[in-house]
């Protein structure tokens, strides 16, 4: 063992020991190499766990911003729809006024309109 390597003892149940031993034989490596590789992999995964979490937090923040923008757009759309509904209502009233038959004038009304225009 080199000077910069440390050792430790791990106690496990018989079933775990047998499973690890069988796995080491399947991989054609020693039990020590299997345990070493497992510890290294676990420690490496533990260090990189925070990185995906920060990425998820950033994605959630981006989604929150997108949702806020969507709410603003929906508010603007609701205002636009209200204005368009009012415009349609006013246009219908105007069309009704223009297409409604006008009461015919009496003879005296027609004569007075002729003199009024001259």
Backbone as a printed PyTorch tensor [residue, N CA C, xyz], in Angstrom:
tensor([[[  0.8530,  -1.1720,   0.0000],
         [  0.0000,   0.0000,   0.0000],
         [  0.8930,   1.2270,   0.0000]],

        [[  0.5540,   2.2070,  -0.8710],
         [  1.3780,   3.4160,  -0.9550],
         [  1.0750,   4.3500,   0.2030]],

        [[  1.9050,   5.3400,   0.3790],
         [  1.8100,   6.2510,   1.5250],
         [  0.5410,   7.1030,   1.4850]],

        [[  0.0190,   7.4140,   0.2960],
         [ -1.1510,   8.3040,   0.2320],
         [ -2.4700,   7.5230,   0.1830]],

        [[ -2.4460,   6.2220,   0.3630],
         [ -3.6730,   5.4340,   0.4120],
         [ -3.9640,   5.0360,   1.8440]],

        [[ -5.2260,   4.9960,   2.1970],
         [ -5.6710,   4.6130,   3.5370],
         [ -6.5100,   3.3450,   3.4180]],

        [[ -6.6340,   2.6270,   4.4920],
         [ -7.4620,   1.4210,   4.5050],
         [ -8.4670,   1.5180,   5.6430]],

        [[ -9.5340,   0.7680,   5.5080],
         [-10.5230,   0.6860,   6.5810],
         [-11.2170,  -0.6660,   6.4920]],

        [[-11.8410,  -1.0430,   7.5630],
         [-12.5230,  -2.3290,   7.6400],
         [-14.0200,  -2.0810,   7.5910]],

        [[-14.6780,  -2.9100,   6.8100],
         [-16.1330,  -2.7950,   6.6880],
         [-16.7360,  -4.1300,   7.0850]],

        [[-17.7100,  -4.0920,   7.9470],
         [-18.4000,  -5.3240,   8.3420],
         [-19.7820,  -5.3040,   7.7010]],

        [[-20.1240,  -6.4070,   7.0550],
         [-21.4350,  -6.5530,   6.4140],
         [-21.9880,  -7.9220,   6.7750]],

        [[-23.2700,  -8.0910,   6.5500],
         [-23.8970,  -9.3850,   6.8030],
         [-23.4050, -10.4320,   5.8080]],

        [[-23.6560, -11.6870,   6.1740],
         [-23.1640, -12.7940,   5.3520],
         [-23.7680, -12.7520,   3.9440]],

        [[-25.0320, -12.4030,   3.8340],
         [-25.6940, -12.3640,   2.5250],
         [-25.0810, -11.2850,   1.6280]],

        [[-24.8240, -10.1070,   2.1840],
         [-24.2050,  -9.0250,   1.4130],
         [-22.7950,  -9.4360,   0.9980]],

        [[-22.0700, -10.0540,   1.9260],
         [-20.7070, -10.5020,   1.6040],
         [-20.7410, -11.5040,   0.4530]],

        [[-21.6600, -12.4590,   0.5100],
         [-21.7380, -13.4860,  -0.5290],
         [-22.1130, -12.8650,  -1.8790]],

        [[-23.0770, -11.9250,  -1.8690],
         [-23.4720, -11.2360,  -3.1120],
         [-22.2960, -10.4700,  -3.7000]],

        [[-21.5550,  -9.7600,  -2.8560],
         [-20.3930,  -8.9940,  -3.3290],
         [-19.3210,  -9.9300,  -3.8640]],

        [[-19.0910, -11.0340,  -3.1720],
         [-18.0880, -11.9950,  -3.6160],
         [-18.4710, -12.6030,  -4.9640]],

        [[-19.7440, -12.9540,  -5.1150],
         [-20.2270, -13.5040,  -6.3940],
         [-20.0930, -12.4770,  -7.5130]],

        [[-20.4150, -11.2450,  -7.2130],
         [-20.3150, -10.1820,  -8.2300],
         [-18.8570,  -9.9880,  -8.6510]],

        [[-17.9490, -10.0080,  -7.6920],
         [-16.5150,  -9.8550,  -7.9980],
         [-16.0500, -10.9980,  -8.8940]],

        [[-16.4970, -12.2290,  -8.6050],
         [-16.1230, -13.3760,  -9.4410],
         [-16.6840, -13.2090, -10.8620]],

        [[-17.9530, -12.7140, -10.9620],
         [-18.5760, -12.4910, -12.2810],
         [-17.7690, -11.4810, -13.0910]],

        [[-17.2580, -10.4690, -12.4040],
         [-16.4930,  -9.4100, -13.0780],
         [-15.0110,  -9.7650, -13.2300]],

        [[-14.6140, -10.9020, -12.6510],
         [-13.2360, -11.3670, -12.7260],
         [-12.2580, -10.3770, -12.0690]],

        [[-12.7020,  -9.8530, -10.9090],
         [-11.8560,  -8.9500, -10.1220],
         [-11.8940,  -9.4220,  -8.6720]],

        [[-10.9730,  -8.8840,  -7.8580],
         [-10.9600,  -9.2710,  -6.4440],
         [-12.0830,  -8.5400,  -5.7010]],

        [[-12.4280,  -9.0830,  -4.5500],
         [-13.4450,  -8.4430,  -3.7110],
         [-12.9860,  -7.0490,  -3.2890]],

        [[-11.7040,  -6.9040,  -3.0080],
         [-11.1490,  -5.5940,  -2.6440],
         [-11.3330,  -4.5880,  -3.7780]],

        [[-11.0700,  -5.0050,  -5.0080],
         [-11.2470,  -4.1060,  -6.1540],
         [-12.7140,  -3.7150,  -6.3210]],

        [[-13.6280,  -4.6680,  -6.1030],
         [-15.0610,  -4.3680,  -6.2060],
         [-15.4750,  -3.3270,  -5.1680]],

        [[-15.0360,  -3.5300,  -3.9200],
         [-15.3880,  -2.5850,  -2.8490],
         [-14.7780,  -1.2230,  -3.1270]],

        [[-13.5020,  -1.1910,  -3.5510],
         [-12.8300,   0.0740,  -3.8600],
         [-13.5920,   0.8210,  -4.9690]],

        [[-13.9270,   0.1180,  -6.0470],
         [-14.6400,   0.7460,  -7.1660],
         [-16.0160,   1.2510,  -6.7160]],

        [[-16.6770,   0.4650,  -5.8630],
         [-18.0010,   0.8700,  -5.3600],
         [-17.9250,   2.1390,  -4.5170]],

        [[-16.9270,   2.2020,  -3.6320],
         [-16.7570,   3.3830,  -2.7760],
         [-16.4240,   4.6050,  -3.6210]],

        [[-15.5090,   4.4410,  -4.5770],
         [-15.1390,   5.5620,  -5.4480],
         [-16.3500,   6.0470,  -6.2370]],

        [[-17.1260,   5.1120,  -6.7880],
         [-18.3030,   5.4970,  -7.5660],
         [-19.3190,   6.2170,  -6.6890]],

        [[-19.5550,   5.7110,  -5.5000],
         [-20.5010,   6.3420,  -4.5880],
         [-20.0610,   7.7620,  -4.2340]],

        [[-18.7860,   7.9230,  -3.9170],
         [-18.2770,   9.2510,  -3.5520],
         [-18.3550,  10.2100,  -4.7380]],

        [[-18.0860,   9.7230,  -5.9250],
         [-18.1610,  10.5620,  -7.1220],
         [-19.6030,  10.9890,  -7.3830]],

        [[-20.5330,  10.0500,  -7.2380],
         [-21.9440,  10.3800,  -7.4410],
         [-22.4180,  11.3760,  -6.3930]],

        [[-21.9660,  11.2180,  -5.1670],
         [-22.3800,  12.1280,  -4.1020],
         [-21.9450,  13.5500,  -4.3950]],

        [[-20.7460,  13.7220,  -4.9590],
         [-20.2520,  15.0590,  -5.2730],
         [-21.0420,  15.6960,  -6.4000]],

        [[-21.4840,  14.9030,  -7.3610],
         [-22.1720,  15.4710,  -8.5250],
         [-23.6770,  15.5690,  -8.3240]],

        [[-24.1770,  15.1500,  -7.1750],
         [-25.6240,  15.2120,  -6.9290],
         [-26.1450,  16.6360,  -6.9010]],

        [[-25.3600,  17.5630,  -6.3820],
         [-25.8140,  18.9400,  -6.2770],
         [-25.9430,  19.5970,  -7.6390]],

        [[-25.1290,  19.1930,  -8.6000],
         [-25.1630,  19.8200,  -9.9210],
         [-26.5120,  19.6290, -10.6110]],

        [[-27.0560,  18.4050, -10.6870],
         [-28.3800,  18.2670, -11.3030],
         [-29.4490,  19.0420, -10.5430]],

        [[-29.3230,  19.0960,  -9.2150],
         [-30.3070,  19.8480,  -8.4390],
         [-30.2720,  21.3290,  -8.7960]],

        [[-29.0800,  21.8900,  -8.9610],
         [-29.0020,  23.3040,  -9.3230],
         [-29.5480,  23.5180, -10.7260]],

        [[-29.3400,  22.5410, -11.6050],
         [-29.9200,  22.6520, -12.9480],
         [-31.4340,  22.6120, -12.8810]],

        [[-31.9780,  21.7420, -12.0250],
         [-33.4300,  21.6660, -11.8710],
         [-33.9890,  22.9560, -11.2820]],

        [[-33.2770,  23.5220, -10.3160],
         [-33.7170,  24.7830,  -9.7160],
         [-33.7400,  25.8820, -10.7780]],

        [[-32.7140,  25.9360, -11.6200],
         [-32.6550,  26.9330, -12.6940],
         [-33.8000,  26.7200, -13.6860]],

        [[-34.0700,  25.4630, -14.0240],
         [-35.1710,  25.1770, -14.9400],
         [-36.5050,  25.5920, -14.3350]],

        [[-36.6800,  25.3450, -13.0370],
         [-37.9150,  25.7500, -12.3720],
         [-38.0640,  27.2680, -12.3640]],

        [[-36.9740,  27.9800, -12.1260],
         [-37.0230,  29.4430, -12.1520],
         [-37.3970,  29.9360, -13.5420]],

        [[-36.8310,  29.3140, -14.5790],
         [-37.1710,  29.6930, -15.9510],
         [-38.6470,  29.4250, -16.2360]],

        [[-39.1420,  28.2940, -15.7630],
         [-40.5600,  27.9610, -15.9700],
         [-41.4520,  28.9520, -15.2270]],

        [[-41.0540,  29.3510, -14.0190],
         [-41.8210,  30.3450, -13.2730],
         [-41.9030,  31.6580, -14.0540]],

        [[-40.7920,  32.0720, -14.6510],
         [-40.7940,  33.2890, -15.4600],
         [-41.7120,  33.1360, -16.6720]],

        [[-41.6700,  31.9730, -17.2910],
         [-42.5220,  31.7310, -18.4460],
         [-43.9940,  31.7590, -18.0460]],

        [[-44.3060,  31.2020, -16.8730],
         [-45.6820,  31.2110, -16.3880],
         [-46.1370,  32.6430, -16.1110]],

        [[-45.2660,  33.4530, -15.5050],
         [-45.6000,  34.8580, -15.2630],
         [-45.8730,  35.5890, -16.5760]],

        [[-45.0390,  35.3400, -17.5730],
         [-45.2470,  35.9690, -18.8790],
         [-46.5590,  35.5030, -19.5010]],

        [[-46.8770,  34.2340, -19.3420],
         [-48.1220,  33.7010, -19.8680],
         [-49.3180,  34.3650, -19.2000]],

        [[-49.2400,  34.5620, -17.8760],
         [-50.3240,  35.2430, -17.1620],
         [-50.5000,  36.6750, -17.6700]],

        [[-49.4020,  37.3550, -17.9250],
         [-49.4820,  38.7160, -18.4650],
         [-50.1350,  38.7040, -19.8410]],

        [[-49.7450,  37.7690, -20.6770],
         [-50.3260,  37.6730, -22.0180],
         [-51.8110,  37.3410, -21.9540]],

        [[-52.1830,  36.4590, -21.0320],
         [-53.5960,  36.1220, -20.8880],
         [-54.4060,  37.3290, -20.4180]],

        [[-53.8190,  38.1390, -19.5290],
         [-54.4890,  39.3690, -19.0940],
         [-54.6800,  40.3390, -20.2470]],

        [[-53.6530,  40.4770, -21.0670],
         [-53.7560,  41.3560, -22.2370],
         [-54.7930,  40.8230, -23.2140]],

        [[-54.8430,  39.5210, -23.3860],
         [-55.8160,  38.9210, -24.2950],
         [-57.2340,  39.1600, -23.7860]],

        [[-57.4400,  39.0530, -22.4860],
         [-58.7650,  39.2840, -21.9150],
         [-59.2050,  40.7270, -22.1590]],

        [[-58.2820,  41.6860, -21.9880],
         [-58.6110,  43.0830, -22.2550],
         [-58.9430,  43.2950, -23.7260]],

        [[-58.1540,  42.6760, -24.5970],
         [-58.3890,  42.7980, -26.0360],
         [-59.7370,  42.2000, -26.4020]],

        [[-60.0610,  41.0500, -25.8260],
         [-61.3580,  40.4180, -26.1000],
         [-62.5120,  41.3050, -25.6460]],

        [[-62.3650,  41.9530, -24.4930],
         [-63.4110,  42.8450, -24.0000],
         [-63.5910,  44.0280, -24.9480]],

        [[-62.4770,  44.6020, -25.4110],
         [-62.5720,  45.7300, -26.3510],
         [-63.2090,  45.2920, -27.6670]],

        [[-62.8390,  44.1270, -28.1570],
         [-63.4220,  43.6270, -29.4060],
         [-64.9110,  43.3450, -29.2450]],

        [[-65.3140,  42.8050, -28.1050],
         [-66.7400,  42.5490, -27.8630],
         [-67.5290,  43.8490, -27.8560]],

        [[-66.9550,  44.8660, -27.2250],
         [-67.6200,  46.1740, -27.1950],
         [-67.7160,  46.7550, -28.6060]],

        [[-66.6420,  46.6080, -29.3800],
         [-66.6350,  47.1050, -30.7610],
         [-67.6720,  46.3750, -31.6120]],

        [[-67.7860,  45.0820, -31.4370],
         [-68.7780,  44.3000, -32.1840],
         [-70.1850,  44.7330, -31.8010]],

        [[-70.4020,  44.9470, -30.5120],
         [-71.7190,  45.3910, -30.0380],
         [-72.0770,  46.7510, -30.6380]],

        [[-71.1090,  47.6690, -30.6380],
         [-71.3570,  48.9960, -31.2320],
         [-71.6220,  48.8910, -32.7200]],

        [[-70.9040,  48.0170, -33.4050],
         [-71.1110,  47.8410, -34.8460],
         [-72.4820,  47.2620, -35.1280]],

        [[-72.9310,  46.3220, -34.3250],
         [-74.2730,  45.7490, -34.5080],
         [-75.3500,  46.8030, -34.3150]],

        [[-75.1780,  47.6470, -33.2910],
         [-76.1480,  48.7290, -33.0670],
         [-76.1980,  49.6650, -34.2620]],

        [[-75.0330,  50.0050, -34.8040],
         [-74.9650,  50.8840, -35.9690],
         [-75.6400,  50.2350, -37.1730]],

        [[-75.3860,  48.9540, -37.3770],
         [-76.0200,  48.2370, -38.5010],
         [-77.5250,  48.2000, -38.3110]],

        [[-77.9630,  47.9320, -37.0760],
         [-79.4090,  47.9220, -36.7980],
         [-80.0220,  49.2850, -37.0940]],

        [[-79.3400,  50.3520, -36.6840],
         [-79.8540,  51.7010, -36.9340],
         [-79.9350,  51.9950, -38.4300]],

        [[-78.9370,  51.5380, -39.1770],
         [-78.9080,  51.8200, -40.6130],
         [-79.9150,  50.9750, -41.3860]],

        [[-80.1930,  49.7780, -40.9300],
         [-81.0980,  48.8890, -41.6760],
         [-82.5440,  48.9690, -41.2090]],

        [[-82.8000,  49.6040, -40.1010],
         [-84.1640,  49.7340, -39.5990],
         [-84.9400,  50.6600, -40.5410]],

        [[-86.1370,  50.2250, -40.9580],
         [-86.9140,  51.0930, -41.8530],
         [-87.3100,  52.3830, -41.1340]],

        [[-87.1560,  53.4600, -41.8580],
         [-87.4970,  54.7670, -41.2930],
         [-88.9830,  55.0320, -41.5250]],

        [[-89.6090,  55.6440, -40.5550],
         [-91.0470,  55.9300, -40.7330],
         [-91.2230,  56.9270, -41.8890]],

        [[-92.2140,  56.6180, -42.6960],
         [-92.4520,  57.5270, -43.8350],
         [-93.0710,  58.8260, -43.3400]],

        [[-92.7080,  59.8840, -44.0210],
         [-93.1950,  61.2060, -43.6200],
         [-94.5930,  61.4290, -44.2190]],

        [[-95.3100,  62.1970, -43.4810],
         [-96.6360,  62.5670, -43.9990],
         [-96.4560,  63.5110, -45.1790]],

        [[-97.5180,  63.7570, -45.8650],
         [-97.4670,  64.6670, -47.0250],
         [-96.9730,  66.0380, -46.5810]],

        [[-97.4710,  66.5310, -45.4800],
         [-97.0640,  67.8500, -45.0030],
         [-95.5850,  67.8430, -44.6020]],

        [[-95.0790,  66.6660, -44.0560],
         [-93.6660,  66.5510, -43.7050],
         [-92.7900,  66.6000, -44.9420]],

        [[-93.2300,  65.9630, -46.0170],
         [-92.4790,  65.9750, -47.2690],
         [-92.4290,  67.3710, -47.8600]],

        [[-93.5900,  68.0760, -47.8250],
         [-93.6350,  69.4370, -48.3860],
         [-92.7300,  70.3610, -47.5790]],

        [[-92.7440,  70.2370, -46.2270],
         [-91.9190,  71.1260, -45.4170],
         [-90.4330,  70.8090, -45.6320]],

        [[-90.0820,  69.5270, -45.9030],
         [-88.6980,  69.1590, -46.1600],
         [-88.2140,  69.7720, -47.4630]],

        [[-89.1080,  69.8780, -48.4540],
         [-88.7410,  70.4810, -49.7380],
         [-88.4280,  71.9560, -49.5440]],

        [[-89.2890,  72.6570, -48.8010],
         [-89.0700,  74.0890, -48.5900],
         [-87.8850,  74.3510, -47.6920]],

        [[-87.6040,  73.4220, -46.7700],
         [-86.4960,  73.5950, -45.8510],
         [-85.1570,  73.4320, -46.5670]],

        [[-85.1190,  72.5990, -47.6200],
         [-83.8600,  72.3810, -48.3250],
         [-83.5560,  73.4850, -49.3190]],

        [[-84.5320,  74.3040, -49.6710],
         [-84.2650,  75.3530, -50.6380],
         [-83.7500,  76.6010, -50.0300]]])
